[in-house]
Amino acid sequence: MAGAGLQDVIASDSKICLLDGVKGRLVYRGYDVADLVEHCGFEEVAHLLWTGALPKAAELAELKRKLAAHRPLSGAMHHLLGDLPASAPPMSLLRTCVSAMGLTDPRAESSDPAVNLEMAQEMTAQIASIVASIHRLRRGHGPVQPEPGLSHAANFLYMLSGRRPDERAARIFDGCLILHAEHEFNASTFAARVIAATLSDIYSAITGAIGALRGPLHGGANQKVMLMLQEIGQPSRAADHVRRLLAAKQKVMGFGHRVYKTEDPRATFLRRWSQELGEKLGQPQWFEISQAVERVMLEEKKIHCNVDFYSASVYHLLGIPTDLFTPVFAASRAAGWTAHVLEQYADNRLIRPLAHYVGPVDLKVQSAK
Ligand code: COA
């Protein structure tokens, strides 16, 4: 019988992502993620995930053109956003909006791989615009129209704040999008594949993935990390705070991983950017508190931080509101989710495991009549 939570179970072959939890290595389609972060932009990585190859110059230009064309939201989407309760959690709003996108798309039932790739690209562009617009609307600000000349990363920050980010901030955010774009059979990606494997449509698969990402044991952890850093308030209080949580048998958010037994390679970049941005913006406290928390977790539990830990302070320093951290994660992971849906459709078999039944048998009905 499989261990609880399907731990260590290999569910299927995949050519998209290699995750070596012992060596702390993450590889997208053959390329180490560190190499991709150093040398590529999010658009190139998305192309790589979808098609299996890095784009040639003309392909990259074409993809950028398409993403830019897909970024403006339709009138129907603006109306929907206006009608939904602005106080609802942004992840729930995003889930509803992505589901709604599928209502009017006549291509949704298509089984043509080229059409599904088009929808994957469109959803990746639109999800970022939806997240930015959710924030603008609830603040009573009008939505900001996308700026076609900007990268996916820079444009998102622009649509969120109405200000063009400086080059370094945009590059760091671009790196964040790459680091969050894909991660093998994590819970939300697996959820997307289970849905796609029934030959349901790509909108249903991504709606389900958003629902799975929302939970605090998965993508919801990054928001909780920022709330914890704010509650701790200063580095000298970090050790006591963490020890109290551990003594109460509570999880410290942003630590631990089902697969990594060593440092999460994504955390290495995020730690560096948290320090850099903190120093640059005169807010070193978030990095310092994070370091203090990390030290205690290693001393007391030998548990490493995961992607959600330092991404919290990085996103905060980039001006992203805390309750948008998980939707921003979804905006990056849209590329990986949709790549997995395409791969599932290309060689599909229904995903249908067995349960190990541990309930009673042979009960006889005693009629109450
Ligand atoms: N804080 C404190 N203890 C933790 C911990 C954390 N963040 N993560 C794991 N542990 C401990 C557990 O208490 C358990 O200890 P025990 O064996 O003494 O009971 C052990 O490590 C195994 O944890 P478990 O929850 O069974 O591992 P898992 O593989 O099922 O869960 C996570 C993996 C990611 C869900 C888990 O580490 C977690 O809840 N982390 C916090 C949430 C988070 O950051 N999620 C984002 C993941 S990218």
Residues whose N, C-alpha, C, O or C-beta is under 5 A from the ligand:
A	BS01	COA	P216 L217 H218 A221 Q250 K251 V252 M253 G254 F255 G256 H257 R258 N306 D308
